[in-house]
Amino acid sequence: MTDSTWLNLDHQLVPGKELFRSERAFHLWSYTASHGQLLMRSGGDPEEPGEPDTTIDLLFKPAAVVKIRSCYRGLVIRCATETESERVEADHPSVHFGRDEHVFVLESQGESDFVVAMAVGWREGVLGRTQMSFFHDFPPPGRPSGPAGPSRAFTPASTRPRHGNSSTRCRPTGTPRSDGSVTATSTSS
């Protein structure tokens, strides 16, 4: 593992502070409604020339309100300013924003999205072929969770690369919205 960071304390999450920056492409990899876990990934392939050797997993937890795209070419994550946070809260009056929740702004190619969550973290390294994620508690996407039936993990298969690696390409999925975003709201605690 070359890098591992977890940010969930107020002194780490100062309004306006940049938390993460990468020029790589990131894809929406999975979302689990039951725990509000949102996983984004920039894949790596050490055996593919010209591709990064490492995979980067980004995890937001628990995600309460989400406005994101399925893919970002280059990504900056920062804490929202107080004005941005107030705007997000005003735009979602039916959602209770807890004291420990933060608005994380995702910036890419001159556009901004956001995730409201208590924490964000990332891990980078060479992901083993049988390893689903660097975050061991993240459920395998689309696999049954037990006798109750299929898991609640959201896995947009079309965001995964069909050939080659996801680190340099973003593919459109389904019928995109005019602004290219996906919006989801969860009121579970």
DANOR-V308595 format. One record per pair of residues at least 6 apart in sequence whose ideal C-beta (glycine too) atoms are under 7 Angstrom apart, sorted by the first residue. I is the first residue (numbers start at 1). GAP is how many residues later the second one is. Records with the same first field share a line. If there is no record, write none. Layout:
I = GAP + GAP
This chain:
1 = 122 + 124
2 = 52 + 122 + 123
3 = 120 + 121
4 = 119
5 = 116 + 117
6 = 113 + 115
7 = 6 + 12 + 112 + 113 + 114
8 = 110 + 111
13 = 66 + 89
14 = 65
15 = 64 + 65 + 66 + 67
16 = 62 + 63 + 65
17 = 61 + 62
18 = 58 + 60
19 = 58 + 59 + 60 + 101
20 = 56 + 57 + 102
21 = 55
22 = 20 + 34 + 52 + 53
23 = 51
24 = 18 + 28 + 32 + 143
25 = 17 + 46 + 47 + 48 + 141 + 142 + 143 + 144 + 145
26 = 14 + 15 + 16 + 32 + 46 + 49
27 = 13 + 14 + 43 + 44 + 132 + 139
28 = 12 + 40 + 42 + 128 + 131
29 = 10 + 11 + 12
30 = 9 + 111 + 123 + 124 + 125
31 = 7 + 122 + 123
32 = 107 + 120 + 121
33 = 119 + 153
34 = 118
35 = 27
36 = 25 + 26 + 27 + 28 + 150 + 152
37 = 22 + 24 + 25 + 101
38 = 22 + 25 + 28 + 77
39 = 18 + 20 + 94 + 99
40 = 18
41 = 14 + 15 + 16
42 = 13 + 14 + 124 + 125
43 = 12 + 122 + 123 + 124
44 = 7 + 8 + 9 + 10 + 11 + 82 + 123
45 = 6 + 120
46 = 7 + 80
48 = 116 + 117
51 = 114 + 116 + 117
52 = 115
53 = 73
54 = 70 + 71 + 72
55 = 70 + 72
56 = 66 + 68
57 = 65 + 66 + 76 + 77 + 78
58 = 64
59 = 62 + 76
60 = 44 + 55 + 57 + 60
61 = 56 + 57 + 58
62 = 55 + 56
63 = 52 + 53 + 54 + 123
64 = 31 + 37 + 52 + 53 + 122
65 = 23 + 27 + 30 + 51 + 120
66 = 49 + 117 + 118
67 = 46 + 47 + 114 + 116
68 = 38 + 45 + 47 + 113 + 114
69 = 44 + 111 + 112 + 113
70 = 86 + 89 + 103 + 112
71 = 88 + 99 + 100
72 = 34 + 36
73 = 35 + 36 + 97
74 = 34 + 35
75 = 31 + 33
76 = 31
77 = 27 + 29 + 43
78 = 27
79 = 23 + 25
80 = 8 + 23 + 25 + 34
84 = 19 + 21
85 = 18
88 = 15 + 26 + 28
89 = 8
92 = 93
95 = 90 + 92
97 = 19
100 = 18
101 = 15 + 16 + 17
102 = 15 + 16
103 = 11 + 13
104 = 10 + 11 + 13 + 16
105 = 7 + 9
106 = 6 + 7 + 8 + 9
113 = 68
123 = 11 + 12
125 = 9
127 = 7
132 = 6 + 8
139 = 6 + 12 + 14
141 = 12 + 14
142 = 9 + 11 + 13
143 = 8
144 = 6 + 7
145 = 6
156 = 17
158 = 13 + 15 + 16
159 = 12 + 14
160 = 6
161 = 8
